[in-house]
Amino acid sequence: MNLLSSYSKEIKVFLAAGLINAIGGSLMWPLISMFVFDELGRSMKDAGLVILIQALGGIAGQLLGGALYHKIGVQRLIVGALAMNTAGLLSLPLISNDWNVFVPMMGFIGFCNALSMPAIQAFVGFRFPERRAELFNVIYVANNIGVAVGTALSGFLAEWSYNMSFILNGASSGVFAVFFLFYLRNSGGQRNEQPQAAAAKKITGAIPGKMGAGALLGHYRIYLFIGLGGLMLQVGNSIWNTGVSPSILAAGMSKSNYGYLWTLNGILIFAAQPFITLVKKIAAKSVTAQMTASSIFYLAGYAVILLLPTYSGFILGMILATFGEMLIAPAVPAFLSEHGGRNAPFYIGLVGGIGSVGRVFGPYVMGSLYDAGGLSPTAYLAVITAAVSVAMYHIQTLISRRNSQLDEASAKGETILP
């Protein structure tokens, strides 16, 4: 409670609405494979196809959501995307028995859900610029509490009715849409956008003006290395589902042992905040340094799995990887909101889309490696991808450091030669 006491009523209401939406969203996604296999009587290959189509829809949604932020307005984008997501979810009980309709509908739901994500993150950056990085972290923690609650409830709902999980997910999305409809009207929508853009003009390398997509893509120093670092981490993260999970079963352990790892993940995201705060104060004071530190934690976690392929190694690997997750999740939108200026929504969507490519192809690559040689080759790949992400984020740190030097020199009337 003390954590929230310093926030205004407006922020607290925003967090509560996001928590409800996170709980609703988490009621369904753990059950998709089970629903396709158990309820629809399809193969696990078909279940994988559904998840792939949904992920591809998510990539398209992230990219388009960032590009449409200023073209159609934040209110129409967020409320419209959430409303379409609601309609898609509520239709699932009616069309799920028709496979040819169900599959594209899951792609549509993935698209609509992701369509609102960069818009919401950009809105937070515009609306609360003075506490942006801090607030992104609080939202991240609140969402993960919602995910923990939702996933815990999903199993009970599956015993009762798969369709009920779809309906409750749709209801929570609808509530979130109504919340944003009134919230944006009362808060004045994008009224903090102009101060945000003006502040961006003071940052070397920031993009404050109106530009086309082609021109924005040309400013690769803002997004490319962060996007590639995220892509690599998403590929490495696939080791949990397609490396660690089958290894636990192959060793004769209970399925619940795998679930305990994610329970640990959820507990740490809330309980380890003081440790992450200490890391930020001592070794990762800037958001780019936090990204680099994040990838180092991931690298250490996967190295532990490679060198100690036992359940105790999995536990330690999960602890280290969770520390990495806690550092990277709020740092990326904070950096892009600060340096993207008015075009922050475009870059948030773009970086999210690039990272999602790793989420799409990572499970296939990891699964193929596991089939060929067990856990070891998947752990090697995870270590390699984490090492590449360290390099990508370090390059971004060097770029930001160079820009800071240029800013300081410009303020003093000096010139730094390239």
N, C-alpha and C positions, 0 to 999 in steps of 0.2 A: 504494500500500500504506500509506503514511503517513496517508492520509485515513481509513483504516479502523482504524488501530492504536489509536485512542482509544475504540473501541466494544467492548462486551462480546461474549462468544462468542454469547450469545443473539441479539443484533442482527445479527451477521455471518451466522448460520445463517438468520435471517429474510430478509436481503438475498439470500443465495444461492438460497433457494427462490423468491423473487420474480423473480430473474433467469432461472431456468429456466422459470418460467411465462410470462414476457414473451417469451422466445425461442420457446416453443411457440405462443403466441398469434399471433405475427407470421409464423408459417409459412403461415397460411391467408388472412388478410384481404387481402393484396395480390393474391391469385389469384382472388377470387370472380368479378369481372367476366370475367376470362379464362376461367375454368372454365365459366361460363354460356354464353359466346359460342362458345368453342372446343370444349369437350367435349360440352356439351348441345345445341349448334347453335341456340341461341336468339338473339334480337336484343339489341342494346345497350340498347334500351328495357327489355327483360325483365331484363337485368343491373342496370339502375338500380332496377327494382322490388324486386329481392332486397335490394339495399343499403338501400333505403327501409324495407322491412319489418324488416330487422335493426336499423336505427337506431330505429324506433318501439318495437321490443321492448326496446332498450336504455334508452329513456326510461322506460318502465314499470318496468323492473328497478331503475333508480336510485331512483325515487320509492318503490317498495315496499320496497326493501332498507333504506332509511333508516328507514322507518316500522316495520319488523318487528324492528329490532335488539333492543329490550328486550322485545318481546312473545313472541318464541320463543327468545331467547338467541343470543349471538354464535356459539357453537360450532355449533349446529344451522343457523343462517343461512348462515355462511360455508361450512362443510363440505357442507351440503345443496345450496347453489347451485352449488358447484364440482363436486359429484358429478352433478347434473343436466346441467350443461354438458358434462361428460365423456361422459355417456350420449348426449347429442344429437350431439356431434362424432363419436363412434365409430359412430353409426347412419348417418351421411351416405353412406358407400360403399354401403350396402344400399338406400337409398331415393332416391339422387340422380337416378335415371332417371325417377322419377315426379314430374313437375313440380308437381302439386297437393299432394304431400306435402313436397317439397323446400322450397318457398317458406315455408309456415308453420313448418317445422323451423328454417329460418334465423332466423325471428322468435323462436322459442323459445330458440335458442342466444344470440341477442343479449340476450334477457331474462335468461337464467341468468348470463351473463357479467357483466352490469351489476348483477345482484342482489347480488353479493358486494362490489362496489367501495366503496360508502359504508361498509359494515360493516368492511372491512379498514382503510380510512382512519381511521374512528372508533376502532377498536381500537388503532391505533398512537398516536393522540392520548391515549387513556386509559392505555395501557400505559407510555408513555415521556413523561410530561408535561414533564419538566425539559429534554428535548432535542427537543421536538416539531418545531419549525420546521426545525431543522438536519436532523433525521432524514427529514422529508418531502422535503427537497431531495436527500438521498443516495439515497432510494428512487426519486425521479424520474430521477436520473442513471443508476442501475442499470437501471431499466426501459427507458430509452432505449438503453442498451448492448445489452440483450436484443432490443429492436426492430430495431436495426441488424444484429445477427447473424442474427435470424430472417428479416428481409426479404432479406438477402443469400443465405440458403440456399433461400428459397422458389422462386427461379427454377430452381435445379438440381432441386428436388423436382418442379416442374411438368414438367420434361423427362422425369423418371423416371415419376412417377405423381401425379396430383392427389389420389387417395385416400390416398396415403401422407402427404400434408400434413395431411389431416383426422385420420388415425390418430395421428400424432405430436403434433398439437395436443391431441387428446383425452387422450393419454398424459400430457402435461405438466400438463394440468388435473387429471388424476387424482392425479398425484404431489403437486401442490400441495394437493389436498384431504386426502390422507393426512398430509402435513406438518402442516397446520393441526389435524387431529384430535388428533395427539399433542402438538403445540406448545401448544395451548390447555389441554389436560389438565395438562401439566407446569408451565405458567406461571400456573395459577390463573385463567385466563379473564379476567374483568373486575375482578380484585381492585384495580386502580388507579382504578376508576370513581368511587368515593366521594370520594377526595381531589381528583379532577378536578372533581367537582360542587361540593365545598366551596370550592375555589379560585374557581369561577365566581361564587359568591355575592358575592365581593369586587369583582366587575367590574360597573359600572353598565351596565344593558342586557342582562346575561347572563340566561339562562333555565335555572336549575339544577333546578327541581322537576319533578314529574310533571304533565304537562298533555296534553289531547287535541289531535288534529291541528288542529281549528279554532282553538283558543286559540294554538297554536304559529304558525299562519299569521298570526295577528293581530300578532305581533311582527315586522313586516315590515322594521324597521330592521336586523335581523341578516342577512337573506338577499336582500331584493328587489333592492337596487341592485347587489349583487355578482352575482346571477343575471342581471339584465338586461345588465350589463357583459359577462359571459361570453357571453350570447346574441349580442350585437353582434359580439364578436370572432370567434365561430364563423361568422357570416355573412361577415365580412370574409376569414376564412381560406379560404373557398371559392374565392377568386381564384386560388389555386395550381392547382387541378384544372380549373377551368372558365374561366380567363382566361389565366394564364401558360402552362399546358400547351399549349392549342391555338395560342397565339401563337408558341411555339417551333416547332411543326410547320409552321405557316403560313409561317414565315420560312425554311423549308427546312433547319432544323437537325435534327440527329439526336435520336432519342428519349432517347438517353443523356445529352444535355445537361440534360434535365429531371431525370433521375435524379441527376446530379451536384449539383443544388441540394439534394436531400434528403440526399445524402452529406455535403455541407457542414453541413447542419442537425445531423446526428448527431455530426460531429466537434466542432462548436462547443459542443454541450451538455456535452461532457466537457472540452474544452480551454479554454473561456472562463469556467470557474468562478471563477478569480481576478478577472477583470474584473467579474463579477456581484457577487462579495463586496465589491469596492471600491465599486460603485454603492450597495450596501446600507449600507455604513459611512458614505459621504459624503452621499448624496442621498435614500436611501430606508431609513431606519432602522426604521420600523414596517411591519407587514405591509400595512396599508392604503396606505401610501406606496409600497410595492413594487407593489401592484396598479395604482396610478395611473401609476407609472413604466413598468410593463409596457405599458399601453395607449398611452403616449406613444411608446415604441419601435415598437409596431405602426403607429401613425399615421405616424411618420417613414418606416417601410419602405414602406408603401403609397403615400405621397406620392412617394417615389423612383420607384416603378414607374409612377406617373401621369406624372411629369415626364421620366423617362428610360426609355421603353419599349423598351429593348434588353437583350441578355443581360447586359451589365455592370450594368445597372440591376436586373435580376432578382437577380443575385448580391448586390448591396448591400442590396436589399430583403429578401432571405432572411436576411442577417446581422442586420439590425435587428429583423426579426420574431422571429428565434430568441432574441435577447436578451429580447424581450418575453415569449416563451414560458417562458424560464428563470426569470423573475421571478414570473410568475403561477401556475405549476403548483404550487409548494409553499406559496405564500402563502394561497391560498383554504382548503385543508383546515386549515392552522394557525390561521387566524382563526376559522373555524367551530368548531374543537375548543376554542379558548380561550373563546369567547363563548357557544357553545351549551350548555356544561355537559353535563348528563346527556342532553340532547336533541340533541347534536352529530350523531349519525347521521342523524336526521331532516333536519336542515338541510343536511348534506353531500349527501344524496340529492336533496333538493329543488333545491339550486343546480345540481347536476349535471344534473338533468332539465331545468331551465329552459335551461341552456346548450346541451343537446343539441338543443333545438328549432331553434336556429340551424344546427346541423350537418345537420339534416334538410332544411330549406327553403332554406338558403344556396346549395347547388349548383344548384337549380332556378332561383332568381332570377338568380344569376350567369350561368348558362348561357343564359337568355333574353336577358339584356343583351348577352352576347357575340355571340349570333346576330344581334341587332339592330344592333350598332355596333362590334363588335370589343373590343379590350382596354380602350380608354379609359373607356367607361361602367362597366365592372366595377371599374376602379381608382378611379373617382369614388365608387362605392358603398362600396368598402373603406375609403376615407379617411373618408367620412361615418360609417360604423359605428364606426370606431376613435375618431373624435372624440366620438361619443355615449358610448362606453365610458369615455373620459377623464372625461367629466362624471359618469357613474354612480359611478365609483370615487372621484372627488373628493368627491361627496356623502357616500359612506361614510366617507371620511377625516374630513370635518367632523363627522359624527355621532360617530365614535370620539373625536375631539378634545374634543368637548363632554362626552362621558361621562367622559373622563379629568379634565377640569376639575371635574366634579361629584364625582368620587372624591376629588380632592385637597381640595376645599372641605369635603367631609364629614369627612375625616380631621382637618381643622383646626377643625371645628365651625362652619364658615361656611356661608352660603346664597347660591347664585347664582340670580338671578332669570331666568326664561325670556325 
